[in-house]
Amino acid sequence: MNTLTLLVKPAAGLCNMNCRYCFYRSASETRKNRIMTEETVDALIQKIKEYRPSALSVVFQGGEPTLAGLDYYKSFVNKIKENIKAPVNYALQTNGLLIDDDFAQFFKENGFLVGISLDGNRKTNDRYRLDKSGESVFQKVQTRIDILKKHGVDFNILSVIDDKNGEDIEETYAFFKERGYNFLQFIPFVDGEDGVSLTPEKYGEFLKKIFDLWYADFINGDYISIRHIDNYIGILLGNPPENCAMCGVCGSYFVVEANGDIFPCDFYCKDEYRLGSIYGEKPFEVSEKQKEFIEQSMLIHEKCRDCKYRVLCRGGCKRDRTDGYTKNRYCEAYRDFFDYAADRMINAAKLLTEENAPT
């Protein structure tokens, strides 16, 4: 299968919020952040066409991707339809502030999966996610999610976990469940500053707490999709993880910046990792520079070689690695979590293969 997955940044680092934990601000602040031009869109689609993928996935991210405007997305999708014969999946990660009925109708008509960034209830979300004026966006985001629901748009919730947000997880989970947000993703915050950090101890506590909440609902037939848990269960069922951070190796997609520059990963959109440009020859072929990036992710710490949980952990995301990309900084948190939850994960996987499985 000659599949191609692209993470496209149509608004580069432009954003209408000022989240304290934003890792992308520092990576993009020295660049000329602007909306992707029609010329760049045309060049990108031409390179996709020349690549001739058997399947294409396009994920729009930022900054804040909706700042590119609805007309940008209408034009992009129409040009894909005209030029690409392979099946196409679309997704978009957004803070939600600019979503209206027109955006939602477009998302529904074109099968977009929309990820909404929301850390929890108002107290938790206001901790780090404020607008440029330092004001809460919590109620605005709720209103925009209701618009997505009204139009039947598939959406999920993405929350960032640090020490403080992790401690709130019981009330966060209860809030999401009460609101009917049944598809959740929690990502660990790394490289903290400005009072934001995630220690291995607190991350381990979070992993156990969220699993307890998930498992209790699962056994009662109330399935809440939590991405990292879904992937662990999938691995136990013999399926490859769909989350690149859990694959144990990088190289599953390309980042395309608004100016056409290409990078190997959203967490590595720095000048030293630039792979090339869509204006170059064969931009989606694996280069020597990308090979080096991928090979670094395959390095294994000596403690990992004989670890009984290696099949589940796989070293974790490269951005979490220390010791020459070999040891995950959350290694002890993962070991403690697997000791705590492995038997129940195995039981969940077993139940999912039975006719009377919780649904």
C-alpha positions, 0 to 999 in steps of 0.5 A: 500500500502506497499510503500518504499521510500529511499534516498540513499547517494552512495558517502556520503558527498563527493563532487566536489564543495564547495557551501557556503550554504551546510548544509550537509558538517558540518553533514558529515565532522567528518565521513569517507566519502567514496563510498558505497561498493558492500557489502553494496549495496547487504545488502541494496537490501536484506533488501528491498527484505525482506521488500517486498514493493508494490512499491519502490522509490530510490532517489540518493543524496549526497554530489555528488552522481555521484562521485560513478561512472556510474558502481555503478548505472548500478550494483545497477539497475541490482541487483534491477531488479534481486531481486525486483518484485515491480515497481521502480522509480528512481531519482537523485539530482546532480550538473551535473558536471560529466554528460556525454553521457553515464550517460545520456543514462543510465538515459534515459534507466532506467527512471531516473528523474534528478534534477539539482542544479542551482540557476539562471543565472551566477550572481546568481549561482556564488554567492554561487555555486563554485567549489573547486578552487572557480571557476564558474561552470555555463557554465559547468552545462549548457553544461551538461543540454544540454546533458540531453536534447539531450538524452531526460532525464526528469529533473528539476531544484532545486534552493536555496532561501536566501535573495539575491537569492530571490531578483533576482527571476524575472531575475532567472525565466526569465532565466529558462523560456528562457532556457526551464527549465519548471520544477522548485523547490525552497527551502528556506535556513535555519540556515544561516552563512557565509553571507547566510540567509533567513528572513521571510520578504524576503521569503514572498516577494519571495513567492508573486513575484514567484507566480505573475510570475507563475500565469501570465504565467498560465493564458496565457496557458504557464504552468511552473511547480513550485513544491510548487505552484503545491502542493498548487493547488493540495491540493485545488483539494483534493490531498495530497501533494507529497512534504514531507515538505508540508505534516505537518508530517514527516516519508515519507522516510528513508535516507541510508548513504554510510556505511548503517546507516539509518536516518529519514530525509536528514536534520537530518543526525546527530548522535543523529537521527540515527535510525539503520543500514541496517545490523540490523534487520528490518531496515525499520520498524518504531522504537520507535525513529522514532515514536518520530521524527514523533510525534514531527512534528505533534505538533501544535502551538495554533495560527495554530489551528484556522488559516484559512490557516492551510489546505494549510500550515500544519505547514510547514517543521519540520526543519523550526519550533521553539517553540518546533517544533510547530511554523514555523519561516516563519509563517507570510510570509506564512500568508501574501502570502496566503492573497495575492494569495489564491483567484488566487490559487482557481481560478487556481484550478477551471480552471484546472477542466474545459475543457478549462483549460490553459495547 
